[in-house]
Amino acid sequence: MATITLAIPDKIKEDMNKLSWVNWSEIAKQELSKEEILQEELKKVRIIVSKSKLTEKDAEELANKINKSMHERLKKEGLI
């Protein structure tokens, strides 16, 4: 089974922590497995991607720049 990581707002995480007995991974897995929702979202992504002029290499470079920028910002703010 594959693993994914999601970023959520701090407020939601605080609320989730108050309900530590809830298996949030299982809830997320159930929600993501709802076929019609997933298919609609995938359809939207495919439409966006089909219009993109970025190559896979361009996308990787952009992702690396974003990651570096976010890392520097979080470090500057003392969050990491």
Rosetta constraint file for C-alpha pairs under 8 A:
AtomPair CA 8 CA 12 HARMONIC 6.66 0.50
AtomPair CA 8 CA 13 HARMONIC 6.79 0.50
AtomPair CA 9 CA 13 HARMONIC 6.53 0.50
AtomPair CA 10 CA 14 HARMONIC 6.14 0.50
AtomPair CA 11 CA 15 HARMONIC 6.27 0.50
AtomPair CA 12 CA 16 HARMONIC 6.11 0.50
AtomPair CA 13 CA 17 HARMONIC 6.09 0.50
AtomPair CA 14 CA 18 HARMONIC 6.56 0.50
AtomPair CA 15 CA 19 HARMONIC 6.98 0.50
AtomPair CA 16 CA 20 HARMONIC 6.64 0.50
AtomPair CA 16 CA 24 HARMONIC 7.96 0.50
AtomPair CA 23 CA 27 HARMONIC 6.54 0.50
AtomPair CA 24 CA 28 HARMONIC 6.09 0.50
AtomPair CA 25 CA 29 HARMONIC 6.06 0.50
AtomPair CA 26 CA 30 HARMONIC 6.14 0.50
AtomPair CA 27 CA 31 HARMONIC 6.20 0.50
AtomPair CA 28 CA 32 HARMONIC 6.03 0.50
AtomPair CA 29 CA 33 HARMONIC 6.08 0.50
AtomPair CA 30 CA 34 HARMONIC 6.70 0.50
AtomPair CA 32 CA 37 HARMONIC 7.68 0.50
AtomPair CA 32 CA 38 HARMONIC 6.43 0.50
AtomPair CA 33 CA 38 HARMONIC 6.91 0.50
AtomPair CA 34 CA 38 HARMONIC 6.20 0.50
AtomPair CA 35 CA 39 HARMONIC 5.94 0.50
AtomPair CA 36 CA 40 HARMONIC 6.17 0.50
AtomPair CA 37 CA 41 HARMONIC 6.29 0.50
AtomPair CA 38 CA 42 HARMONIC 6.05 0.50
AtomPair CA 39 CA 43 HARMONIC 6.00 0.50
AtomPair CA 40 CA 44 HARMONIC 6.37 0.50
AtomPair CA 41 CA 45 HARMONIC 6.31 0.50
AtomPair CA 42 CA 46 HARMONIC 6.08 0.50
AtomPair CA 43 CA 47 HARMONIC 6.27 0.50
AtomPair CA 44 CA 48 HARMONIC 6.34 0.50
AtomPair CA 45 CA 49 HARMONIC 6.01 0.50
AtomPair CA 46 CA 50 HARMONIC 5.86 0.50
AtomPair CA 47 CA 51 HARMONIC 6.53 0.50
AtomPair CA 48 CA 52 HARMONIC 6.49 0.50
AtomPair CA 54 CA 58 HARMONIC 5.51 0.50
AtomPair CA 54 CA 59 HARMONIC 6.11 0.50
AtomPair CA 55 CA 59 HARMONIC 6.22 0.50
AtomPair CA 56 CA 60 HARMONIC 6.21 0.50
AtomPair CA 57 CA 61 HARMONIC 6.21 0.50
AtomPair CA 58 CA 62 HARMONIC 6.14 0.50
AtomPair CA 59 CA 63 HARMONIC 6.06 0.50
AtomPair CA 60 CA 64 HARMONIC 6.13 0.50
AtomPair CA 61 CA 65 HARMONIC 6.25 0.50
AtomPair CA 62 CA 66 HARMONIC 6.20 0.50
AtomPair CA 63 CA 67 HARMONIC 6.08 0.50
AtomPair CA 64 CA 68 HARMONIC 6.08 0.50
AtomPair CA 65 CA 69 HARMONIC 6.04 0.50
AtomPair CA 66 CA 70 HARMONIC 6.04 0.50
AtomPair CA 67 CA 71 HARMONIC 6.03 0.50
AtomPair CA 68 CA 72 HARMONIC 6.18 0.50
AtomPair CA 69 CA 73 HARMONIC 6.17 0.50
AtomPair CA 70 CA 74 HARMONIC 6.05 0.50
AtomPair CA 71 CA 75 HARMONIC 6.01 0.50
AtomPair CA 72 CA 76 HARMONIC 6.03 0.50
AtomPair CA 73 CA 77 HARMONIC 6.21 0.50
AtomPair CA 74 CA 78 HARMONIC 6.17 0.50
AtomPair CA 74 CA 79 HARMONIC 5.15 0.50
AtomPair CA 74 CA 80 HARMONIC 5.95 0.50
AtomPair CA 75 CA 79 HARMONIC 5.84 0.50
AtomPair CA 75 CA 80 HARMONIC 5.11 0.50
